[in-house]
Amino acid sequence: MKKIYLLIKIVGILYVLLLIPTPQDKVPIETALKTPFTWNQDSLWKNLEKRFITARSLSPEKHDSMVGKLCDEADLLLATYTDTVYSADSKIYDSIEHAFFRIAPLIAAQEKKSDWHLSYYNSVRQKLKMDSRQWDMSATSARHTSYRILYGMRAAVEEILLQSDKDEFTSTMYVTDAPSRTPSIDVLGIKVHSGDLLVSRGGAEVSAFISRGNDYPGNFSHVALVYIDEESKTPYFVEAHIEKGVAIASLDSYLKDKKLRFMVMRPRSDLPEIQLNPMLPHEVSEFMYEEAQKRYIPYDFKMDYRDASAMFCSEVGSFAYKRYGIPLWEFESTISSNGIINWLSAFGVANFVTQMPSDLEYDPMLSIVAEWIDKDVLFQDHLDNAVMDALISLANSGEELSYSIWALPLARVVKLYSSVLNLFGKEGVIPKGMNAQTALKNNYFVALFQDLKSRTLKKAERFEAENGYLPPYWQLVQFAEASLTE
């Protein structure tokens, strides 16, 4: 009995000691003195939904006639300005945006849809990417214009896709046939070249945070650099994961890692460096492929793209291309929201002037080749974004990421076990670079996200049952925000 009592006493003392929180290191934080982009267009979103509801009551003949007339006007508008380079301040992009938003709800309500909205959006993307080569992308006007068009029109296109039958849904959008001399393969119907960057969106809760936690909230949370062996034509994807640092994935494992969407981006063939050496993108990817094999590169939780001793996903591509004279992310990504900074700091992030995956889309050094969307989970993607937007508003109100202090001893034991696995080159339950307290805060975030998502989804399902159509994004955000107060 004395031995049992002694054992219980020792366990109790250890438990109490393990309850003591570790003082968090005061890591210097680099913040951006910027203002996050806001749409402030609630009246516009409501008007678009009204136009959609009205259009559903029209006869097919009248409906199709209205759509045809507006499409012709939009085509003429774009054709008039195709051969002229415009500044970011030009009103032409406001006019294009307005014309497209007028048509979008009418197309969404059509019984038989064409693919006009896809081809028009992609033509506008090509036009803006050409014009932006002459812009100062660090200027607010350039950032705002490129974001409103590339992100805003995509949002409208996806609302149309969500109101489409399965046979009308287009998973792949081809944007630019950017020439490349490097080895290539086919990925889900898209020709992908060695040196391409695949910007994707994962299905995890933290993926939603990464894509939305930005001064310019986006659709993407991850970047992978493609390397294709010249002789075997075997593709490899070099990417950084929280769980294991920089690693190399096969095509099968890359696709099996849940992807809600991905976009193929390619360095422009007219860049001086690539004109001198057309195989440069392949050499870049081969260098990073070999670098990942030569040394262990841990995940960079601080998101410091200037220090290559550890890397986060964006840094893999930017580090490799910078060594060959092509600096990507022409403008730095900024995170200025106090709530986002507080929550990301809890995960170990210390740099809020960094390189975010979504912002790569606006880099004029790159061409957008194509974009693929998983038609079965597009609504899931929108739902996750809406929930995350509501949680960001909660963070901005002062809500902190917490955890149960009573779970800390067990988490520390799990962390110790994970560290032992790491010593043998295996992945632990708690990733290397993440301590027990951070892991518990992550669990708290995931639980908070899932709970809010469940309640938001119930409201969305009720809305669809009552109205006969899926709720648009702005409705999902309202549902999520309302669920926060329940």
C-alpha positions in Angstrom: 0.0 0.0 0.0 2.9 2.4 0.8 4.3 1.8 -2.7 1.0 2.4 -4.3 0.6 5.6 -2.3 4.1 6.7 -3.2 3.4 6.0 -6.9 0.1 8.0 -6.7 2.0 10.8 -5.0 4.7 10.9 -7.6 2.1 10.9 -10.5 0.2 13.7 -8.7 3.3 15.8 -8.3 4.3 15.3 -11.9 0.8 16.2 -13.1 0.8 19.4 -11.0 4.3 20.3 -12.4 3.1 19.6 -16.0 0.1 21.9 -15.4 2.5 24.9 -15.1 2.4 26.8 -18.5 5.7 27.4 -20.2 6.4 31.1 -20.5 6.0 31.9 -24.2 9.1 33.4 -25.8 8.7 37.1 -26.8 9.4 36.7 -30.5 9.9 40.0 -32.3 6.9 40.5 -34.5 7.0 42.2 -37.9 3.7 43.9 -38.5 2.4 45.8 -41.5 1.0 49.3 -41.1 -1.7 48.7 -43.7 -5.5 48.7 -43.9 -7.2 45.4 -44.8 -9.3 45.5 -48.0 -13.0 45.7 -47.4 -15.7 45.4 -50.0 -18.4 47.4 -48.2 -20.9 46.4 -50.8 -23.8 44.8 -48.8 -26.4 46.7 -50.9 -24.8 45.4 -54.1 -24.9 41.7 -52.9 -28.6 42.1 -51.9 -29.4 43.6 -55.3 -27.6 40.8 -57.1 -29.7 38.2 -55.3 -32.9 40.2 -56.1 -31.9 40.2 -59.8 -31.4 36.4 -59.6 -34.8 35.8 -57.9 -36.5 38.1 -60.5 -34.8 36.3 -63.4 -36.0 32.9 -62.3 -39.6 34.0 -62.9 -38.9 35.2 -66.5 -39.9 33.1 -69.5 -36.9 31.3 -71.0 -37.2 33.3 -74.2 -37.1 36.7 -72.5 -34.5 35.6 -70.1 -32.1 34.3 -72.8 -32.7 37.5 -74.8 -31.7 39.7 -71.9 -28.6 37.6 -71.2 -27.6 37.7 -74.9 -28.0 41.5 -75.1 -25.9 42.1 -71.9 -23.2 39.7 -73.0 -22.9 41.4 -76.4 -22.5 44.8 -74.6 -19.8 43.3 -72.3 -18.0 41.7 -75.2 -17.9 45.0 -77.1 -16.7 46.8 -74.0 -13.7 44.4 -73.6 -12.9 44.3 -77.4 -12.8 48.1 -77.6 -9.9 48.2 -75.0 -8.1 45.0 -75.8 -5.1 46.5 -77.7 -4.5 49.4 -75.1 -2.5 49.1 -71.9 -4.4 50.7 -69.0 -3.2 51.9 -65.6 -4.5 50.5 -62.4 -6.4 53.7 -61.9 -8.2 53.5 -65.2 -12.0 53.3 -65.0 -12.1 50.6 -67.7 -11.8 47.9 -65.0 -14.6 49.4 -63.0 -16.8 49.3 -66.2 -15.8 45.6 -66.9 -16.5 44.6 -63.3 -19.9 46.4 -63.4 -20.9 44.8 -66.7 -20.0 41.3 -65.5 -21.8 41.7 -62.1 -25.0 42.9 -64.0 -25.0 39.7 -66.1 -23.9 37.1 -63.5 -27.2 36.7 -61.5 -29.1 36.4 -64.8 -26.8 33.6 -66.1 -27.0 31.9 -62.7 -30.8 31.8 -63.1 -30.8 30.5 -66.7 -32.2 27.0 -67.3 -29.6 26.3 -70.1 -26.3 28.0 -69.6 -23.5 28.5 -72.0 -19.9 28.9 -70.9 -19.8 32.7 -71.8 -19.1 33.7 -68.2 -16.0 31.4 -68.1 -14.5 32.6 -71.4 -15.2 36.3 -70.6 -13.7 36.0 -67.1 -10.6 34.3 -68.5 -10.2 37.0 -71.2 -10.4 39.7 -68.6 -7.8 37.8 -66.5 -5.4 37.7 -69.5 -6.0 41.4 -70.1 -5.3 42.4 -66.5 -2.2 40.2 -66.2 -0.8 41.9 -69.3 -1.6 45.4 -68.1 -0.3 44.8 -64.6 3.2 44.2 -66.0 3.4 48.0 -66.3 2.0 48.6 -62.8 3.7 49.3 -59.5 2.2 46.3 -57.7 3.2 47.8 -54.3 0.8 50.7 -54.9 -2.7 50.4 -53.2 -4.5 51.2 -56.5 -2.8 48.3 -58.2 -3.5 45.9 -55.4 -7.1 46.9 -55.2 -7.8 46.7 -58.9 -6.1 43.3 -59.4 -7.9 41.9 -56.3 -11.3 43.2 -57.3 -11.1 41.7 -60.8 -9.2 38.4 -60.3 -10.9 37.5 -56.9 -14.2 39.3 -57.3 -15.0 38.0 -60.8 -14.0 34.5 -59.7 -16.5 34.8 -56.8 -19.2 35.7 -59.3 -18.3 32.8 -61.6 -18.4 30.4 -58.8 -21.9 31.6 -57.7 -23.0 30.7 -61.2 -21.3 27.3 -61.1 -23.1 26.6 -57.8 -26.5 27.2 -59.3 -25.7 25.0 -62.3 -26.6 21.4 -63.0 -23.8 18.8 -62.8 -23.6 18.6 -66.6 -23.2 22.4 -66.8 -20.5 22.5 -64.2 -17.0 23.1 -65.6 -14.2 21.9 -63.3 -11.3 23.2 -65.4 -10.9 26.8 -66.6 -8.1 27.3 -69.2 -6.8 30.8 -69.0 -3.5 31.3 -70.9 -1.5 28.9 -73.1 1.8 30.1 -71.7 4.7 28.6 -73.7 7.3 26.5 -71.9 10.2 24.4 -73.1 10.5 22.3 -69.9 9.3 18.7 -69.5 5.5 18.4 -69.0 2.8 16.0 -67.8 -1.0 15.9 -67.6 -2.6 16.7 -64.3 -6.4 16.3 -64.3 -6.5 17.4 -68.0 -4.1 20.3 -67.5 -0.6 20.4 -69.1 1.8 21.1 -66.3 5.4 21.9 -66.8 8.5 21.5 -64.7 9.0 24.7 -62.8 5.3 25.5 -62.6 3.8 26.6 -59.3 0.6 24.9 -58.1 -1.4 27.1 -55.8 -4.0 25.1 -54.0 -6.6 25.1 -51.2 -6.6 22.3 -48.7 -9.6 20.9 -46.8 -8.3 21.4 -43.3 -9.6 24.2 -41.0 -6.3 25.9 -40.8 -6.3 26.0 -44.7 -9.3 28.3 -44.5 -7.5 30.5 -42.0 -4.4 30.8 -44.2 -6.5 31.6 -47.3 -8.7 34.2 -45.5 -6.2 35.6 -43.0 -4.7 38.2 -45.2 -5.3 41.9 -46.0 -6.7 40.6 -49.3 -8.6 37.4 -48.3 -8.2 34.8 -51.0 -9.0 31.2 -52.1 -5.6 29.5 -51.7 -3.6 28.2 -48.8 -0.7 26.2 -50.2 2.0 26.3 -52.9 3.9 23.4 -54.4 6.8 23.6 -56.9 6.6 21.0 -59.8 9.7 19.1 -60.8 9.6 16.6 -63.7 12.4 14.3 -64.4 13.6 14.8 -68.0 14.3 11.1 -68.7 11.5 9.3 -66.9 8.9 12.1 -67.1 8.1 11.3 -63.5 6.6 14.3 -61.7 7.5 15.4 -58.2 5.9 18.1 -56.0 8.2 19.9 -53.6 6.2 21.4 -50.8 6.4 22.4 -47.1 4.1 20.7 -44.7 3.5 21.6 -41.0 3.8 18.0 -40.1 7.2 17.2 -41.8 8.8 20.3 -43.2 9.9 20.4 -46.8 9.1 17.1 -48.5 8.7 15.6 -52.0 5.4 14.1 -53.0 4.4 11.9 -56.0 1.5 12.8 -58.2 -0.7 10.3 -56.4 0.1 11.5 -53.0 -0.2 15.2 -54.0 -3.7 14.6 -55.4 -4.7 12.3 -52.4 -3.9 15.2 -50.0 -7.3 16.8 -50.1 -7.5 19.6 -52.6 -10.7 21.7 -53.0 -9.1 23.6 -55.9 -5.7 24.4 -57.5 -4.3 26.9 -60.0 -1.3 26.4 -62.3 1.0 29.4 -62.5 4.0 29.7 -64.8 6.8 32.2 -65.1 6.3 34.3 -68.2 8.4 33.1 -71.2 9.3 36.7 -72.1 11.2 37.3 -68.8 14.8 38.2 -69.8 16.2 35.3 -67.6 14.0 32.7 -69.4 14.6 34.1 -72.9 18.3 33.6 -72.2 17.7 30.1 -70.8 14.3 28.6 -71.6 15.1 25.6 -69.3 15.6 27.9 -66.3 12.2 26.9 -64.6 13.2 23.3 -64.9 16.6 24.0 -63.3 14.9 25.9 -60.5 12.7 23.0 -59.7 15.5 20.5 -60.0 17.6 22.6 -57.6 14.8 22.6 -55.0 14.1 18.9 -55.5 17.8 18.1 -54.8 17.9 20.6 -51.9 15.0 18.9 -50.2 16.9 15.6 -50.5 20.2 16.9 -49.3 19.1 18.5 -46.0 16.2 18.4 -43.6 14.3 21.7 -43.9 11.9 22.1 -41.0 8.6 23.9 -41.3 8.8 27.7 -40.7 6.0 28.5 -38.3 7.3 32.1 -38.1 6.7 32.6 -41.8 10.0 34.4 -42.3 10.7 34.2 -46.0 14.2 35.8 -45.6 15.6 32.9 -43.6 15.9 29.6 -45.6 17.0 27.5 -42.7 13.3 26.6 -42.3 10.6 27.1 -44.9 6.8 27.5 -45.2 5.0 26.5 -48.4 5.3 29.9 -50.3 9.0 30.1 -49.4 9.8 26.9 -51.3 9.0 28.5 -54.6 10.3 32.0 -53.8 13.6 30.7 -52.4 14.3 28.6 -55.4 13.4 31.2 -58.1 15.3 33.9 -56.3 18.5 31.9 -56.5 18.1 32.0 -60.3 17.4 35.7 -60.5 13.5 35.8 -60.5 12.1 37.3 -57.4 8.5 36.2 -56.9 5.9 38.0 -54.8 6.8 41.3 -56.3 4.9 42.9 -53.5 5.0 41.6 -49.9 1.8 40.1 -48.4 0.6 42.0 -45.4 -1.6 41.0 -42.4 -2.8 44.0 -40.5 -5.9 42.9 -38.7 -5.2 42.7 -34.9 -7.4 39.7 -34.5 -5.7 37.7 -37.2 -2.3 38.7 -35.8 -3.3 37.6 -32.3 -4.6 34.2 -33.5 -1.7 33.5 -35.8 0.8 34.5 -33.1 -0.8 31.8 -31.0 0.3 29.3 -33.7 3.9 30.7 -33.7 3.7 33.1 -36.6 5.9 36.1 -36.1 6.1 37.8 -39.5 3.1 39.6 -40.8 4.9 41.1 -43.7 5.4 37.8 -45.6 4.4 35.8 -48.7 0.9 34.4 -48.7 -0.2 31.7 -51.2 -3.3 33.7 -52.4 -1.2 36.7 -53.3 0.9 34.8 -55.9 -2.1 35.1 -58.3 -1.5 38.9 -58.6 2.3 38.6 -59.3 2.9 40.0 -62.9 6.0 37.8 -63.2 3.6 34.8 -63.6 1.0 33.7 -66.1 -2.2 32.0 -64.9 -2.3 28.8 -67.0 -5.5 27.1 -65.7 -7.6 26.5 -62.7 -9.3 23.4 -61.4 -12.2 23.2 -59.0 -13.6 20.1 -57.4 -17.3 20.3 -58.3 -18.4 18.1 -55.4 -16.9 20.4 -52.7 -17.1 23.9 -54.1 -20.0 24.7 -51.8 -17.9 23.2 -49.0 -15.1 25.6 -49.9 -17.5 28.6 -49.7 -18.9 27.4 -46.5 -15.5 27.1 -44.9 -14.6 30.6 -46.1 -17.7 32.1 -44.7 -17.2 30.4 -41.3 -13.6 31.7 -41.3 -14.7 35.2 -42.1 -17.1 35.1 -39.2 -14.3 33.8 -36.9 -12.0 36.5 -38.0 -14.6 39.1 -36.9 -14.7 37.2 -33.6 -10.9 37.5 -33.3 -11.1 41.2 -34.2 -13.6 41.7 -31.3 -10.9 40.5 -28.9 -11.6 36.8 -28.6 -8.5 34.8 -27.7 -7.6 31.2 -28.7 -7.7 29.3 -25.4 -7.2 25.7 -24.3 -8.1 23.5 -21.3 -5.3 23.8 -18.7 -6.2 20.3 -17.4 -5.3 18.8 -20.8 -1.8 20.3 -20.7 0.0 17.4 -18.9 -1.3 14.9 -21.4 -0.4 17.1 -24.3 3.1 17.4 -22.9 3.4 13.6 -22.8 2.2 13.4 -26.4 4.7 16.1 -27.4 7.5 14.1 -25.7 6.4 11.0 -27.6 6.3 13.0 -30.8 9.8 14.3 -30.3 11.1 10.8 -29.9 9.4 9.8 -33.2 11.0 12.8 -34.8 14.5 11.7 -33.7 13.9 8.5 -35.8 12.7 10.5 -38.8 9.0 9.8 -38.2 6.0 12.2 -37.9 4.6 12.8 -34.4 1.1 13.6 -33.4 2.3 17.1 -32.5 4.5 18.5 -35.3 8.1 19.5 -34.8 8.3 23.2 -34.0 4.9 23.2 -32.3 4.8 22.9 -28.5 2.0 21.4 -26.3 0.3 24.7 -25.6 0.2 25.6 -29.3 -1.2 22.2 -30.2 -4.0 22.6 -27.6 -4.8 26.1 -29.0 -5.0 24.5 -32.5 -7.4 21.9 -31.2 -9.5 24.7 -29.7 -9.5 26.5 -33.0 -10.6 23.3 -34.9 -13.4 22.6 -32.4 -14.6 26.2 -32.6 -14.5 26.1 -36.4 -16.4 22.8 -36.7 -19.1 23.8 -34.2 -19.7 27.1 -36.1 -19.6 25.3 -39.4 -22.2 22.8 -38.3 -24.6 25.5 -37.2 -24.0 27.5 -40.3 -24.7 24.5 -42.5 -28.0 23.8 -40.8 -29.1 27.4 -41.7 -27.9 27.0 -45.2 -29.8 23.7 -45.7 -33.0 25.4 -44.3 -32.5 28.3 -46.7 -32.2 26.0 -49.7 -35.3 24.0 -48.6 -37.3 27.2 -48.3 -36.0 29.1 -51.4 -35.1 26.3 -53.9 -31.5 27.5 -54.4 -28.2 27.4 -52.6 -27.5 30.4 -50.5 -24.9 32.8 -52.0 -21.7 33.5 -50.2 -22.9 36.7 -48.5 -25.8 34.8 -47.1 -23.4 32.1 -45.7 -21.4 34.8 -44.0 -24.6 36.2 -42.4 -25.6 32.8 -41.2 -22.1 32.2 -39.7 -22.1 35.6 -38.0 -25.6 35.0 -36.6 -24.5 31.6 -35.3 -21.8 33.2 -33.3 -24.3 35.0 -31.1 -26.4 31.8 -30.4 
